[in-house]
Amino acid sequence: MKLWTVAPLDKGEATSIQTNYKLPGIIAMLLQIRNITTFEEIDDFLNNDSRIASPFEIKDMDKACERVRSAIDNDEFICVYGDYDADGVTSTALLYSYLEAVGANVMYYIPSRETEGYGMNTAAIDALHQKGVNLIVTVDNGVAAIEEIRHAKSLGIDTVVTDHHMPLGELPDACAVVDLHRPDCPSRFKQLSGVGVAFKLIMALEGEYCDVDSLLDNYADLLSIGTIGDIVDLRGENRVFVKRGLQSLMNTDRAGIHALIKNSGLEGKQLTAGNVSFTLVPRINAVGRLGLSGKSVDLLLTENMAEANKIAQAMGNDNTERQQIEKDIIQKIDEEITRNPSRVLDKIIVIDGEGWHQGVVGIVASRIKDIYGKPSIIITRDGELAKGSGRSIDGFALCDAVAACADLLTHYGGHPMAVGLSMNSDNIELFRKRINEYADSVEMPFDTLKIACKLNPALISAELVSELAVLQPYGAGNPTPLFGFYNMLLTNIIPLTNNKHLRLVLSRGGVTLSAMLFFTSTHEFPYEKGALLDIAATLELNEYNGSKSVSVVIKDVKAHDDDPRRILASGRIFEAFCRGSMLSRTQLLSILPERDDFAQLYRYLREKGGYHYRIETLPGKLGYRLSYGKIRSALEAMNELGLIEIHEGLKRSKITLKNVFGKVDLESASIIRKLREVTR
């Protein structure tokens, strides 16, 4: 369960935007909500498809340009040193193809994620030295490579760094360090991805008469894939890159991208930031995750269609393998949580396993975070060495929590929402304890579902959804508008695709709404016909045989009377008690069930023959007469005493009633005894 919030709206300002700029009301409202309110901001957001600030606003860009030009002019051997993810791969392909086109003597290098890890390493630099490389230009890495760049310099190799990651203090001793986040960089737009910074270097190399529009025609396809893949804010220059890039991708003349689009099933379809993110980017990332990153660059650079199709097919196979590996790990985590439910009572979930593929643990961490609404770290053990990846929720800086445990780690890094780390396997349990002690010292926010606005279902129309299209491309910093439809009567539940998905028919005020709920079966959907529901949904426009219709796609659903904040807060009290945290008497009493509470809960379970849905939906089933914390305590007691058996998995829960003979003393359950003791 997530906390639902509706974005604050200044109706007066929204009306002014609508009037002054002659915009549809829904667009004016969403611009105001997103704090895009001045003429300059609105014009840039809605109309800009080519204006890019001068690259020389960025600190050291002049030095970088001078050193690279010198290498080109003097036929020095240049290596573009990239990274194995979509941003790093497209950055490499972008800069390499440009340098090759202007006659540079150039090669590229992508480190293996599996054997070398992220960024520069001395073994790779030694190999480049053996090849005769004179200049390394990093893309999407390098700002933290202090020792590696020092080593390169000792071998007579110069380095130009282009990066977009946060410096860790000292800057490397390079010919130039082009990074928008260095403290002395005066550039106005700081949110570029690695491929965006590489493009700025190309602009600088083009010189005073740089034709930005022509460069975008040539490179916007690569720019858009890398920018979308790195999940940077789609505002300002990033928005330009993606708008132009999506147009280029639809008509690309790159054999590799054409093959990738065809292999992924997107040929002939309208490309969006969404399907690029969920279809093309994972294929590029998959080969990096499985240790063959160079294939991605080869694909983007090849002009041979047969070779492109071969590589694209291999990438598709790698992506399928990655998905299966991910499913296998999630299944093992499901089994671990079933055996040891206390794992998910922590404020920060830390789960480890032997031999899990390092390349996919970050994706798995994201899935676990989404399911439990908590920061999650997944660690894979390989003998004495353990490596992990974590994902956080908005408002909690996971990087700070990890840094507080630095003495237990051999390596760590990241940002508030994502981290990577390594440690000795013997330190995992202590790390789990310490990072949760840190979490206890700060206020942990609730995982939040952010609704743009409430919408009357009577207002839904093809015209409305068509108007929304001007806000595209959607992505980080400019999310697809999520609308709240409240107090909807559920009139029908229709299973689709062998009960893999559901179509819900809802109504309010005489208006009927048909909405899709994907990847949920009737066995996992806890509501019955006649229930009053709130849904959070996106709106999509379908066109078929010249006619247009609106698809309502549900992203979350709850009972109309549910109070997520109260349920989540009560659940936290129960979890804190189970962890042994200090609580007030009032808090403890709020989760202590009395005999009538037990009776009511057990009677409901008996009438229903058990319960097969997520337990946080039970308060509504019981008419909100019991708090969620009391329900959890009562279930724990009944489970201990053999009245029920609980299986809590990642997607659903199952409470089964057991045959019981004779009376059972509920007060004898250890959780009830402990609660009684501390509340006396």
Helices and strands as residue ranges (DSSP letters): E 3-6, H 11-20, H 25-33, H 39-47, G 55-57, H 61-73, E 77-81, H 86-101, E 105-109, H 122-131, E 135-139, H 146-154, E 158-163, E 176-179, H 194-206, H 212-229, H 236-250, H 255-263, H 273-275, I 276-280, H 281-289, H 294-301, H 305-339, G 341-345, E 349-354, G 358-360, H 361-372, E 376-382, E 385-391, H 398-403, G 406-408, E 409-415, E 418-424, G 425-427, H 428-440, E 448-451, E 453-454, G 457-459, H 462-468, G 469-471, E 483-496, E 501-508, E 511-517, E 532-544, E 547-559, H 564-579, H 585-589, H 595-608, G 615-617, H 618-621, H 628-640, E 644-648, E 653-657, G 666-668, H 670-679
